[in-house]
Amino acid sequence: MINPLVQAVAPPGFAADDTDADALDLSPTTPTPEDRVGLGSAALSDADLTAVVRTALGRTVELTAWSVSPIPVAVTSISTEAVLKVQGNATAGAERLPWAVLVKILRSARHWPGITEVPAHIRQDFIDNLPWHAEADILTSDLPGRLPPGLRTPRLFRIDDLGDERMALWVEFVETSETRWNITRYQHAAGLLGRLAGRRTAEAAAWPVGSAGGMGLRNMAGGLLGLKIFPLIAGGSLCRNALLEKHTDRTLRADLLTLAGRVPAMLDHLDRLTPSIGHGDACPQNLLVPADAPDTLVAIDISWQFPEAIGFDLGQLLVGLAHTGELPAEKLPEVHDVLLSAYLDGLGAEGCDVDIDDVRYGFDAAMVIRSAFTSMPWDELNDPVTAELDASVASRAALTRYLVNVGLGLRP
């Protein structure tokens, strides 16, 4: 999923529960040239890598062979430079133990290859205000200790300042279950997100006015949507596009423009609802299901850590797999109602009494503003048509129509 903290301008990214925070090494590293193979500036000495693996395995071991495998990162991922899986074997006496850890390299927006896409007159403000190290801040905060039972963050092993506004995080590699998301899992996830929101309403209510830095839905509406998407939809460049004519109904463009005109009122309404702080990007892709503990969820890429209306997290939970085509649009209404009910149960478990209509509005309006105008792959519509692109546009068109209908059905 795209990091929501940067959607405002750019076009379409834990202290361990059983890790001693005092043992974390936050000092800069100076690896030898031999150590740099595969890991680049994030490379560790043999001694430091051995210490990471010993922490990961929870026992004294010695390393044998190991390797580095890059995990693809979207070109639109601004603050993530690389994600690497480091894996190998270790020995403890005669015992041979496989291991794997994840290395995530964070960077300032000024290192992002796409920074030139940001308008020149706001580029420096964008660089200065993008919290590229937010994930590291969260990993070392007290938030992991405040998550409800059944929801946790990956174990953190090490953070290295690489210099020049770059940072390497060494975290647990979570082996995930291959079981697909079903209604039961959606229900479970929504309940946990409701409990998380219920635990953080007081924190949100005490948030200093204006300290969010305008990085929420309002800034997205005035940035990405207002500067790029709304003019694109209103302009003539989409007229007679073959893919749009094939996969969208004749009123979709007009309905999107009608909905765009309602966004300011929707934002005002959201401001009047109970605020809370949740995950921030709680799509299924960011709620990992461990193979060895499938009744729990591991929250990764926690973001958007400032108040939004209660119910905010449910939008990403609902549309995450619809964006990839794994959840058909016709299933969305059913899943929507399950999520809403389970989230309310989670709020209730934390003693948080919020009207169902307020939660529903927070869920729907935030989802519509965040996703209805960006679900279509606008930048790809003039690419050479392939079977893959045709299928993607068909799926996204159905998702967009669902979101638009939800938005048009919202009360004033």
Number of C-alpha atoms within 10 A of each C-alpha: 20 15 19 18 25 28 23 23 24 22 18 18 22 26 25 20 14 8 16 12 15 6 10 16 14 13 11 14 17 14 17 13 10 10 16 15 13 15 21 12 21 25 23 19 15 14 10 15 15 18 19 20 24 18 20 19 15 10 11 14 20 18 21 12 8 13 13 17 13 14 13 9 14 14 13 20 20 27 25 25 21 18 19 20 18 20 18 16 17 22 14 12 9 6 8 14 15 12 17 20 21 23 25 20 24 26 23 21 25 18 17 17 13 15 18 11 11 15 13 11 8 10 17 15 10 20 17 12 15 19 18 23 18 18 20 17 14 18 23 17 12 13 14 20 14 12 21 19 12 14 20 22 25 21 23 27 27 22 23 21 18 19 11 9 14 20 24 26 22 21 24 20 19 17 13 15 13 10 10 8 13 10 12 11 18 19 20 20 27 27 25 25 29 30 27 24 30 27 23 19 21 14 14 20 14 10 15 8 8 7 9 13 11 14 22 20 22 16 18 22 22 15 19 20 23 16 15 14 18 17 12 14 18 13 10 9 10 17 11 9 11 12 17 21 12 12 16 17 12 10 9 16 17 12 16 23 15 14 20 23 12 16 19 15 11 22 18 12 17 22 14 10 18 20 26 25 26 31 24 21 29 27 23 21 16 20 22 22 24 17 14 11 13 16 13 20 24 19 23 21 21 21 20 21 19 20 23 24 27 28 32 31 27 31 24 25 25 23 26 21 18 20 21 13 17 13 19 16 21 11 10 17 13 10 19 20 13 18 27 21 17 21 30 24 19 25 22 16 16 16 12 18 12 15 11 14 9 18 21 21 22 27 24 22 27 27 24 26 26 22 20 24 22 18 22 22 14 16 9 11 17 12 8 8 12 9 7 9 16 17 13 16 23 19 22 25 23 20 24 24 22 17 25 22 16 16 26 16 10 14 9 9
